[in-house]
Amino acid sequence: MQMPAAREAKLAARRAYSGPNPRLRFEYRCAHCGDWFPEKGVQVDHTVPAGSMKSFEDVGSFARRLLLCKVTDLEVLCKKDHQIKTNRERAERKDKK
């Protein structure tokens, strides 16, 4: 099940597919590279990281940031750009320690 805000973010980033594959109805624009991808090629990402759950005390704030976000807190990214962003955020967190 998708969060309502994530569904809205994907709707805002989609257009009708007009390519040769008759099975595809929509494609989605990556907010970083601007290219168009089928639904399986994109992921919805938080513009501000939701954080991690390293201890029991982190559970409440993590759940709030993850589940109670607004559509303006999300962006649609292709899988490649999402992985690049995730790796960069992890490296930044590691450097802060």
PEHU-V793044 format. One record per backbone hydrogen bond with DSSP energy under -1.0 kcal/mol. NH is the residue of the N-H (numbers start at 0). CO is the residue of the C=O. If there is no record, write none. Layout:
NH_CO + NH_CO
This chain:
6_2 + 7_3 + 8_4 + 9_5 + 10_6 + 11_7 + 14_26 + 16_24 + 23_20 + 26_14 + 27_36 + 28_12 + 29_34 + 30_75 + 33_29 + 36_27 + 40_37 + 41_38 + 42_76 + 44_74 + 46_72 + 57_54 + 58_55 + 61_57 + 62_58 + 63_59 + 64_60 + 65_61 + 66_62 + 67_63 + 72_69 + 73_70 + 74_44 + 76_42 + 78_40 + 81_77 + 82_78 + 83_79 + 84_80 + 85_81 + 86_82 + 87_83 + 88_84 + 89_85 + 90_86 + 91_87 + 92_88 + 93_89 + 94_90 + 95_91
